């Protein structure tokens, strides 16, 4: 396969069916059985469009490397921005067209390739090139995750446990966890990609955006500013503004005026702090705060924002205050109201390093002397709600979508091919041995890691095979659920619970097992999702496979390289108690990941959620999650005329605060406000503006902030040129982390 598009002198012969399709003449039997697909996806295809162009490889590889670098870089910051595939979709369109206008169109031959001709600029920039560039970018953004999940393992080993892991072991860990699931995902394509009833709702969003970007403007739109100019202007504004919250005036990122009004009141600061409390009255002028953890609110549908809002309000403003001030649940007042830290019974930060012995395992005599681990009531409840959310997703899908999934799965075998599957038959399919080789190679490399580098990852070889088997078993059912309902149940809690029971006392073994079991399945489903996008956009399957595989390996390599660089150059990175007040390198996501390794791996679930722990009652949330959707379904059947009952989606409501912690109330409040502003008011009253510029604005805000953030790091942060004044000293809500129980003494806090 050449990096330059081959220009053939002969036009391929096309069948009558294809000619009819290109003219839009599609019979009713060939139409997709899913209405949303019929309304969104084009029935036309031009198989002569070049895809393996110099433009595609140049912009695709650049996008992959750039997003991998930026997303890993920002993942360590207090407000970890995730730059998604959509930013690249928008930004690369004008660049691709510019390259098509300026690159030479002359043809040339390369020795050794016979009479085949190559060109740097075969044709105008087309949609298929654009799709492959975006797939590269999606790999660079870890399919929406920001950076590779396994990087978190390296972070907690080096930054939190202060132990050693080699770069080679780190690289193997990252790459194998990212590509292991691709092997069996490719084999399962015929079950969840080719069938028309497996329609993958999230792919239609991308299809709509591609078509909107490539369709010509009508006469009325041509009178307004072009999308390209709007993007540049918005990018410059975002880039210029971020110098204020990013360096000159950091307090603009988290304005909690209630804390300023009551500087000596613990309760007032717990209520008003947007970073460590309920966030009432807090606001921000920083896009990184708005878009952190939850993604850009501009690209999130309004109905999804409403569901998140409902679940968030119930959890944060009903359950949390009641548990803390009303019930004093789990001695809640001994600890902060909102914290992801681990504590001892006296309300002090738990000394985790003291209970880890030289073999990187739990030191039981020291643990028994130091006592049980305690969580803030909010953190404890988030685990309980997480238990319920996992089970409720399965129950909800079974109750409300079970018959539909079963019917669609049956139809995928006996049903006729729709027009999209028939058009894709024209392209060479991927040989099965490609997937077998990828699966075998990644499995062998993973086994080598567990056998020859076991002292660094702790996980035995049988743990790897168990995790891979678990991921393989769940990929097909969860892939079907995602393809038909757009809900993806996660295996993270299940995997860490299992390994915590089987092999307690080994924290890194636990997180490695979780990553191989959970992320392999997640990567497989993401791989299939992207394949369905390529299916709808009529991208040759072999091109999709190569771009996804190459992009994932490059992205994983960049992820671990950037992580290694930051971990070795920034002093006290991730240690929020040792960093200056305005330091952005607090690693909130890794803090939660570290806590999970302690809870599930080092100490083990038996000593936290079992009979030996303080939080055994939280296991009842599993039962609640199973029964809840059943009760809603029974109510719907009992009162079928009450349409609002079937709109109660417990998995969404329970999962609304899944990002908390590390996300804060300020993140949620600002995200909800901006999301409602644009996706309800602007969409409703300025629909033409929204349709033309909404996604463009989101991409420009992300890009401008990212470029300025990197510039500030290289120009001032690396030189330790910080500012020292009131506006650079953080949120000014220091008392928000204080306990309120009588007799609990914590440094820096008043004694009650």
N, C-alpha and C positions, 0 to 999 in steps of 0.2 A: 504494500500500500504506500503510495507516494504522498509526500507532504504538499505537493502541488497538484492541482486538479488536472487530470488528463482530458484533453480536448479531442474528441473523436470526430472524424470527418463524415461519419455515417450516422444518421438519426435512427435510433432504435425503432424497430417495427412494433407497433402497438395493436392490440386486438380491438375488435369492434366494441367490446364491453368497456374497455378503458376509454375509448374515444367518446362513448356515450356518457360515461361518468364525468369526463372533463367538461362536457356540455351541460352537466347537471341533470341528465336524464337517468334517474334512478327509479327502479320499480319499487312498489310498496313492500315486497318481500325482502328487498335488499336494505331497507331502512333500518336504522338501529331501533331496537325495541324500547330503548330508554328515551323518554321525551327530552330530557335535559341535553342528552348527546345530540339528538336531532336538531335542537335549536342552536347548539354551540359549535359543533364540529363540521367543517366543510366536507362535502362528499367528492371533492375534486382532488386530483393529484397530478402533478407533472413529474414523471420519473426521470426526465432529462436534466432536472435542476442539479447542479454540482454541489456536493456537500464537503468533499475532502479538499477544501481550498486552502491556500496560504492564509487567507483572512481568517478562516475558521480556526486553524491551528494557532496562529499568532494571538488572536484575541481570546481564544479559549484557554490556552496555557497561561497567558498573562492574567486573565480573570481568576483562574484557579489559584495561582500563586498569590495574587494580591489579596483575594478573600481569605485564603488560608492564613496569610501573615496577619492581616488586620483583625480577623476574628479571634485568633489566638492571643494577639497582643492585647486586645480589649477585654478578653475573658478574665484577666487578672485584676481588672480595675473594679472599684466600688460599684460603678454603673456599667456593667459589661454589655456593650453594644454588639448586636449580631447583625452583620450586613448580609442580607439574603440575596438569593438568586434574582429577585425582582429588580434590585438596583442595577445589576449587570444587564438584565434584559433591556432596561431603559437606556442605560449609558452607552451600550455597544452599538445600538442601531445607528445613530449619527456617525459614529466612528467607522462602522462597516461601510456605510454609504460613502464616507469620505475616502476610504481606501479604494473603493470601487471607482471613484472619480479620478484618483491621482496615480494609482499603480499602473505600470505599463501593461498593455494588452497583447503585446507581441508573444508569439509562440516560440518555443525552443525545444531542443532535444537534449537528452542526457545520455552520455555514452553508457552502454550496457543495457539500455531499455528499448533497443530496437528502433522502430519507426514511430513509437508513441510520442506525442507532442504534449508539452506542458505549458502552463501559463500562470503567471502570478495573479492575473485578473481575468478569469474566464468569462464572467457574465456579471450583471448587476447583483449587488448583495441581496440574497434571497432569504426567505423565512426559514428554510431548512438549515442553512448555515447558522442562523440566529439561534435556533433551537439547540444545536449541538454546542454552541458557545455557552448557552445558559446551563446546559447539563454539566459542562466543565465547571462553571461557577457554582452550581449546586453541590458538586463534589467538594469544592473549595470551602463551602459553608457547612460541610458535614451534613448535608440534606436538611438544613435548617437548625442544626444543633450548635453551630458556631465553630467549634473545633472538635477534634476526635475525642470521644468520651474517655478513652484510655489515658489521655494526657493527665487527667485528674489523678490517676494512680501514681504517676511520676511526681506530681505536685505534692501529694500528701506524704510520700516517702521522703522526699528531700526537704520540703518546707515545713511540714508539721511534725513528722516523726524524727526529722533530722538524721535520717539514715542514708545509706548509699544504694544506688542502682545505676548500672552502667548504661551508656548511651545505646549500645547495641541491644541490650535487653529491652530498653524503653522503645526503641524503633520497632523491634519485632512485635512487641506487645501492641503497639498502636496499629501497625499495618495488618497484622493477622486478625485483630478484632474487627477491623473495618471491612475486610474482604472475605472472611470466612463464610459469611452467609450468602455471598454472591453465588457460590457453587451450587447450593441446593435451590436457591431462588431461580436460577436459570432453568433448572430442570422442572420447576413448578410453573413456568410461564404459561404453558398450554392450559393450565387450569384457571389462572387468575388474570391473564393479560389478553389472550386471544378471544375468549368468549365475550360476546357483546353484552351479556347481562352483568359481567364484572366491569363496572363503568367508572370506578375511581373518581368520585366527585371532585376531589381537590385538583385533579389534572385539568378539569374544565376551566378553572380559574386561569391557569397558565395559557390554555388555548385561547380563551377570550382576550387575554392581554396581547398575545402574539398577533392575533387578527386585528385588534384595535391599532396596534403600532404600525402594522404593515398596510392597512387599508388607507386609501387616499383620502385626504381632507375634502369635505364638500366646500362649495363656494363661500358659504357663510363663515366656515371655520378658517378659511384662508385669510380673512380680513383681520383675524386676531393673531396674537403672537404665536409663533410656531412652538411645537413641543421642545425642539432642540434649544431654542433661545431661552425658553422658560426654564429648562433644566440648568443651563449655564448660569442664569441670573440667580436662581434659588441656591445653587451650589456655592456661588460666591458669597451670598448672604449667610448661609450656614457656616461656611468656612471662616468668615470674618467674625461672626458673632461668638463662635465657640472659644475664642481667645479670652473672653470675659469669664464665663463659668469654668473654663478649663485651666485658667492661670491667674488672671488679674483679680477676679472677684468670685472665688469658688462657692461662697455662701449663696450665690444666685442659684446654685444647683438644688439647694434644700432650704428654703425659707420657711422656718417654723416660728412664726411670730408669737404664738402662745407661750413658747419658752422664753422669749425676750420679755414678755409682759410679766411673767411669773418666774423670775430667775432662781428663787429659793424653794419652790414648791415641787416636790417629787410627783405628786398626783397630776398637777397641771402639765408637767413636762411629759408624763406618760401619755396623757391625752393628746398633747399638741405635737409631739415629735413625729416627723414623717419618716425618720430612719429607724427609730427604736421604740415607737409607740403607736397610738391609734391614728395619728396623722390628721387630726381634725384641724382644719384651718391651714395646713401646710400647702405650699405650692412651689413650683419650680419654673425656671426659665432656661432649662437645659434639655435639649432634645435627647441626650444620652440617658437621662433619667426617665423620660417618657417612653422611650423605645426599648429600654433594658428589660430583659427577662421575658417580656410578653410579646416582643416584636413591635413592628410599627403599627400603631392603631389606625393608620390611614388605609391599610390593606386588609383589615379585619372586618368581616361583614357585621352589620349592625345587630342582627339577631344573636350572633356569638358574643358581642359586647354586652348585650342585655343579660344573657345567661351568666356570664362571668360576673357582672355587676350584682345580680341577685345572690349568687353564691357567696360572693365576697362580703356583701353587706351582712348576710346572715352569720357568717363565720366571724367577721372582724368586729362588728358593732352590736351583735346580739350574744353570741356564744362566748366570745373572749371576755368581755366585761363581766358577764354573769359568772364565768368560771373563776375569774380573778378576784373581783370585789365581792360578789355575792356568795359564792360557794367556797372560796379559797381552795379550789380543787387541787389535789396533790401538793398541798402547802404552797400554793401559787405565790403568796405574798413574800415568801422567803427568797424569791428570785425576781428578775426583771419581768415585766409584762410581755415583752416581745424580744426574744433572743434565741439564737441557734447554738449558743455555747452550752457546754456541759458543766454541771455544778456539783459540789458536795452538799451535805445536809446543812452547812452553815451559810450557804448562799455564795460561797467563794468559787472561783473558776477551778474546775477539777484538774488536778495535776496528772494528766494522762501519761506523760513520759516516765513518771515514777513507777507505774505498774507494768512497764514493758521491760522484759529482761534482755539479756545479751543475745538470746536466740530469736528476738523479735516476736515473742509470745507473751502471754499474760503472766505476771508474777503474782501468784495467788496469795502468798503471805502478805505482800505489800497491799494488794487490793483489799483484802479483808481488814487490814489495819486502817486503810484510808476510807473505806466505806462504800456504800452504793453510789451509783451515778444518778443524778437528778436532772430533770429537764424543766424548762419553763413550761407553764401550763399550756401556752399556745403551741410550743414545739411538740409537746406530748399529744395534744389534740390533732395536730396535723398528721401525725403518724396514724392515729386512729381513723381519721377521715380518709387517709391514703389506703388503709386496709379496706374500708367500705367502698371506696371508689373503684378499686381493682375488681372486686367481686360484683359490684352493682353494674359495671359495664357489661360483664358477661350475662348477668341476669336480664338486664334491660334489653340487650340485643336479642336474647333468646325469646323474651316475651313479646316485644314489639316488632322485631324484624326476623324472627326465626323462620316463619313460614315463607316470607319473601326470599330470605337467603337460600333456603332449601329449594324453593321453586326456581330461583335463578341458577343455582348450582346444577339442578337437573337439566334446565334449559341449555346450560353451557355445554352439555354433552349431546343432547338430542336436538337442540335448536339449529336453525340454519345460520350460516355465516352472514354477518351484516356486511355492508359495503366496505367498511374500514378494514375488516379482516381480509376480505377478498382482495382489496387493493394491495395489502401488505404481502400477499402471496407472490407478487411479482418480484420481490426482492429476495436475494439469497438468505436463507435462514442461517442461524448460528449453529455450527456442528456441536453435538452434545459433548464431544470430547473436550471442547474448550472449557466448559463448565467443570467437567470431571478433573481436568488438569489443575484448574484454579482451586477447586475444593481440596484435592490431594496435596498440592503444594502448600497451601495455607495451613492445612491440618498437620502436615509433617513439620513445618516450621514452628507451629505452636507446641507440638509435642517436644521438639528440641529445646524450646524455651523452658518447658516445665520439667524436663529431665536434666539438662545440663546447666541450667541457671536457676534451679529450684531454690537455692539459697537467697535469691533476689525476689522471686515472686511467690514463694511458699506453696503454690498450688501443685498437688500431685497430678500425675498424668491421667489418672482415672477421673479426677475432678474436671479436667478439660473435656474428656469424652462425655462425661455426664452433662456438662453445660451445653456442649454442641448438640447432643441428642435432644435435650430439652428444647433448645432453640429450633431444631429441625421439626420436632413434633408440633410446635405451636405456630410455625410460619404459615402453613396452609390455612388453618382455621382463622388466625388473626388476619392473614392476607385477604381472605374472603370477607371478613367483617369490615375491614377497611375499605375494600373495593365496593361494598354495597351500602355502607352506612357512614363512612368517613370518620369512624371512631376506631382508635388503635389502642387496645388494652396493653399495658406494659408488664414486663416480667421482672422489673427491678426488685420489688418487694418480695415476690415469690422466691427469686433466686437467692437473695441475701438471707432470707429467713431459712431456706433449706440448708445452705452452706453453714449458717451460724449454728444450726442444730447438729449437723453432721460433723463439722470440724471447728469447734469453738476455740478461741484463744489465738487465732492467727488472722490478723486484720487484713493483710495484703492478699492472702489466699481467698478471703471472702470477697473483696472487691474485684479480684481477677475473675473469680467464678461468676459474679454478677455481670461483669462486662462481657465475658464470652457467651453467657447465656442470654442476657438481655439485649446487648447491642448487636450481636450476630443476627438475632431475629429482627430487630429494628432496621438494621442495614439491609437485610433481605427484603423487607416490606418496602423500604424506600427505593431500592433497586427496581422492584416490580412496578412501583408507582411511576418512576421515571420512564420505564419501558412502555407503560400505557400512554404516557404523554407522547413518546416517540411514535407509538402506534397511531394515535389520533393525528399527529402531524406528518405521518407517512415518511418517517426517517428509516433508512435501511438498518435492519437489526444489527448487522455486524458493526456498523459505524457507532451505534448506541453502545454496544458492548465495549468496544475499544476505548471510546471517550470516557465511559463510566469507570472502567478499570484503571486506565492511565491517570485520570483525574483523581481518583481515590488514593492511589499510591503516592502521587505527587503531593496531594493535600496532606496526607498523613506525615510525610517526610518533612514538609514545611512546618506543620503543627509542632512536631517534637523538636525541630531545630530552634524555632522561636521560643518554645517553652524552656529549653535548655539554656538558651542565651539569657532570658530574663531571670531564671532561677539562679544563675551563676553571677549575675552582674548587679542585681538590686538587693541591697542589704536589708535583711529582715522582711523580705517579701512574704506576704500572707500573714505575718504576725501583727495583727491589728493593735495589740497592746504595746508593741515595741516601736511601731511606726509613728511618725509625726502626725498631729491631728488632721492635717489637710492632705496627707498622702493618699493617692488613689489606688495603691497596690495592696488592697485588703483581701482580695480573692474570696468574695462571699460565697460563690458556688463551691469552691474547693473546701471552704470551712464546713459546709453542710455535708460534703462528700467524706471529709475526715471524720465528722461526728458519726456518720453512718458506719464507717469502718470500725470505730470504737464500739458502737452499740451492737452491731450485728456480728462483727468479726472478733475483736479483741475480748470484750466482755461476754458477748454472746446473748442471743435472745432469751435464753432461760433465766439469765440474771437481770434482765430488763423487763421483758414482757411475759416471763414465765412465773412459776411459783416462787422462785428465788428473788424476783424483782419487785419494783414498786408499781408497775404499770400493767399487771396481768389483766385488769378489767378491760383494757383497750382491745383485747381479742374479740370481745363481743361485737365490735364494729364489723368484723367479717360477716357475722350473722345478720347484722342490720343491713349491710350492703346487699346481701342476698335476698332478704325479705322485702326491702323497700320498693324496688321496681315491681315486684309481684303485687304488692298492695295497690300501687298506682294502676297497674294493668287491670286488677279486679275492679277498682273504682271506675275505670274507663268502660269496662264491660257492663257494669251495673248502671251507669249513667252515660250511655253512648251519645246522647244529644249535647252533653256538656263538652264541647270541643276543647276547652282550655285544659282539661285533665290530661289529654294525651301530649300536651305541650310540656308537661313536667318531665324534665330529663334529669334524673338523679345523678347519672355519671358526670354530666356537665356541671351541675350545681355543686357536687362534692369535689370535683376536680378543679373548680374555679380558683382555689387558692393553693393549687399544687406547687406553684412556683415560690410560695412563702414558707419558710425562708428558702433562699436568700433574698427574694424580692421583698420590698417593704411597702407600707401603706402609701408612701409618697409615689412609688412606682405605679401602684394600682389606681390611686385617685387621679393622677395626671393622665394616665393611659385611658381611663374611662372617659374623662372629660374631653380630651382631644378626639377620641374615637366617636363619641356621640356628636360632637360639634361637626365633624366632617362627614360621617357616614349616616347622619340623620338630617341635620339642618342644611348643610351644604348640598347633600345629595337630593334633598327634597325641594329646596328652593333655588338652587343653582346647579341643576342637574347637568347642563351642558359643560359648565366649568369643571364639575367633578369628573365627568367622563373624559374630558380632555387632559386635565392636569393633575388629578389626585395622585395617581401612581407615580407620575413624574416628580411631584413634590416630595413624596416619600423617599424616592431614590436619591434625590438631590440632597435632602437633609442628612441622610445616612452618609453619603459620599463626602460632603463638605466637612461634617464632624470628624469623620475618620481621618481625612487628610490633615486637618489641623491638629488632631490628637497626636498623630505620629510626629508631625513637625514640632509640636511643643515638647515631646519627649526627647527628640534628638537635639533640640536647640537649647532647652533650659533644664529639663529634668535630669539628663545625664550629667550636667555640669553642676547639679545641686544649687541652681539659681532660683530658689523659692522666694516668695514674698511673705513678710511677717507683719500682719495687721489684722484687725478685727474681721474683715471680710474674707480672710484666708484661714480662719481657725475653725472651719467646719460648721456644724449645725447650731452650736451653742445650746445643746440640750443634754448636758452631761448627766443631770440627775435622772434622766429617763431610764437609765440602766440600773437604778437603785432598787433594792427591795423595800417593802413597806411593812413587813412584819415586825412586831415588837422584839427587841433583843438581838436582832440580826445585824451584826456590824461588818460593813464592807468599806474598804478604803475609798475615800472621796465621797461617801454618802452620809447623810445625817442619821443619827441613831434614834429610832422611834421608841 
